[in-house]
């Protein structure tokens, strides 16, 4: 049974030289997967992605023999593609396709899975859920066309207390209506405990 950690080390670890120690600890604890984060790194005019911000996590984690799930988390990054994207979403769907294709090709053999969008019903996506589904499908096709055998995931949905379950169900319903299962190998749901919300 796969067992993993949600690291997000490239975002949360200030001293990137420590990521290797965390990766080694994860391996010794029996983890076979680590979930990381990456931002919008596609330059449409040059048709290139810049993976330099991902490498401080990818290199030490993959060197420990741990599978990496890279999760696109738009928080803190600019969505401006210079083409007048509506509500921060890329105006050209081929930008999403190239985003998936070029990242997967550049990190083939090091990244084992791509989660195309994190908690899109919970604030990480500024457009509609239909737009999110289109983005995920285009990026997933890009991963397939990259030649990589990496897995593709949709989600994860945020199952938080109060209205979180309703929002996740609403998001999942929209994705299913958009036939997203044909473009994904797996999905995930993020459950946040009531205790955490009471403490906060």
C-alpha positions in Angstrom: 0.0 0.0 0.0 1.5 3.4 -1.0 2.3 5.7 1.9 3.4 9.2 1.5 3.9 12.7 3.0 2.5 16.1 1.9 5.8 18.0 1.9 5.4 21.2 -0.2 9.0 21.6 0.7 9.8 24.1 -2.1 7.3 26.4 -0.5 7.6 25.7 3.2 11.3 24.9 3.8 13.3 28.1 4.0 16.7 26.4 3.9 16.5 24.3 0.8 19.6 22.4 1.7 17.6 20.7 4.4 15.1 19.1 2.0 17.5 16.2 1.4 17.4 15.4 5.2 13.6 15.5 5.1 13.5 13.2 2.1 15.8 10.7 3.8 13.6 10.7 6.9 10.6 10.1 4.8 12.2 7.1 3.1 13.3 5.7 6.5 9.7 6.1 7.7 8.5 4.0 4.8 7.1 6.7 2.6 7.1 5.8 -1.1 5.5 9.1 -2.3 6.0 12.8 -1.5 3.6 15.5 -2.6 5.3 18.8 -3.7 4.1 22.1 -5.1 4.9 24.1 -8.2 3.7 27.4 -9.7 2.8 28.8 -13.1 6.2 28.6 -14.8 5.2 28.8 -18.5 6.4 31.6 -20.7 4.0 31.6 -23.7 6.0 33.9 -25.9 9.1 31.7 -25.6 7.1 28.4 -25.3 9.2 27.4 -22.4 8.8 26.4 -18.7 11.3 27.3 -16.0 11.7 24.3 -13.6 14.5 26.0 -11.5 12.1 26.5 -8.5 11.1 22.9 -8.5 14.6 21.3 -8.6 15.5 22.0 -4.9 12.7 19.6 -4.0 12.7 17.2 -7.0 16.4 16.4 -7.0 17.0 15.4 -3.3 13.6 13.6 -3.0 14.0 11.6 -6.3 17.5 10.7 -5.3 16.1 8.9 -2.3 14.0 6.7 -4.6 10.7 8.3 -3.6 8.0 9.0 -6.1 7.0 12.6 -6.4 3.5 14.0 -7.0 3.9 17.6 -8.2 0.8 19.7 -7.4 0.1 22.9 -9.2 -0.7 25.5 -6.6 -1.3 28.9 -8.0 -1.2 30.7 -4.6 1.4 33.4 -4.6 2.1 33.3 -8.3 1.0 35.5 -11.1 -1.6 34.1 -13.5 -1.2 36.9 -16.0 -0.4 35.3 -19.3 -0.4 38.6 -21.2 -3.4 37.6 -23.3 -6.2 39.0 -21.2 -7.1 35.8 -19.4 -10.5 36.0 -17.8 -10.5 35.9 -14.0 -6.8 35.0 -14.0 -7.3 31.9 -16.1 -5.1 31.5 -19.2 -6.9 32.9 -22.3 -5.3 30.3 -24.6 -6.1 26.7 -23.6 -2.9 25.6 -25.4 -0.9 27.4 -22.7 -2.3 24.9 -20.2 -1.5 22.1 -22.6 2.1 23.3 -23.1 2.4 23.9 -19.3 1.7 20.2 -18.7 3.7 18.9 -21.6 6.9 20.8 -21.1 7.0 20.3 -17.3 6.4 16.6 -17.7 9.0 16.2 -20.4 11.6 18.2 -18.4 11.2 16.1 -15.3 10.5 12.7 -16.9 12.0 10.0 -14.7 12.0 12.2 -11.6 8.3 13.2 -11.2 5.9 10.2 -11.1 2.6 12.1 -11.0 1.1 15.5 -11.8 -1.8 16.9 -9.9 -3.0 19.6 -12.2 -4.8 22.0 -9.8 -4.9 22.1 -6.0 -8.3 22.7 -4.2 -9.8 24.6 -7.1 -13.1 24.8 -5.3 -11.4 26.3 -2.3 -9.9 29.5 -3.6 -6.8 28.4 -5.5 -8.6 28.9 -8.8 -10.1 32.3 -9.9 -12.3 31.0 -12.7 -15.3 28.7 -12.9 -15.1 25.0 -12.2 -15.9 24.4 -15.8 -12.8 26.4 -16.7 -10.8 24.5 -14.1 -11.9 21.2 -15.7 -10.9 22.5 -19.2 -7.5 23.6 -17.7 -6.9 20.2 -16.1 -7.9 18.2 -19.2 -5.6 20.3 -21.5 -2.7 20.0 -19.1 -3.3 16.2 -18.8 -3.2 15.8 -22.5 0.0 17.7 -22.4 1.5 15.2 -19.9 0.5 12.3 -22.2 2.0 14.0 -25.2 5.3 14.6 -23.4 6.3 11.0 -23.6 6.3 10.7 -19.8 4.5 7.8 -18.1 3.7 9.9 -15.1 0.2 9.6 -13.5 -2.3 12.4 -13.9 -4.6 13.5 -11.0 -7.5 15.8 -10.7 -8.4 17.5 -7.5 -7.6 17.6 -4.7 -10.9 18.8 -3.3 -10.9 20.4 0.1 -13.3 18.5 2.4 -13.4 21.0 5.2 -15.9 21.3 8.1 -19.1 23.3 7.6 -19.5 23.9 3.9 -16.4 22.1 2.7 -18.1 18.8 1.9 -20.8 20.6 -0.1 -18.1 22.5 -2.0 -16.1 19.4 -2.7 -19.2 17.5 -3.9 -20.2 20.5 -6.1 -16.7 20.5 -7.6 -16.6 16.8 -8.2 -20.1 16.9 -9.8 -18.9 19.7 -12.2 -15.8 17.7 -13.1 -17.8 14.5 -13.7 -20.1 16.5 -16.0 -17.0 17.6 -17.9 -16.0 13.9 -18.4 -12.7 14.5 -16.5 -12.2 10.9 -15.6 -11.1 10.1 -19.1 -8.2 12.5 -18.6 -7.0 11.4 -15.1 -5.6 8.3 -13.5 -6.7 9.2 -9.9 -8.2 11.9 -7.8 -7.8 13.0 -4.2 -9.8 14.6 -1.4 -8.2 16.6 1.4 -10.0 16.2 4.7 -9.5 18.9 7.4 -10.4 17.9 10.9 -12.9 19.8 13.0 -10.3 20.1 15.7 -8.0 22.0 13.5 -10.7 24.5 12.7 -11.7 24.9 16.3 -8.1 25.6 17.3 -7.7 28.2 14.6 
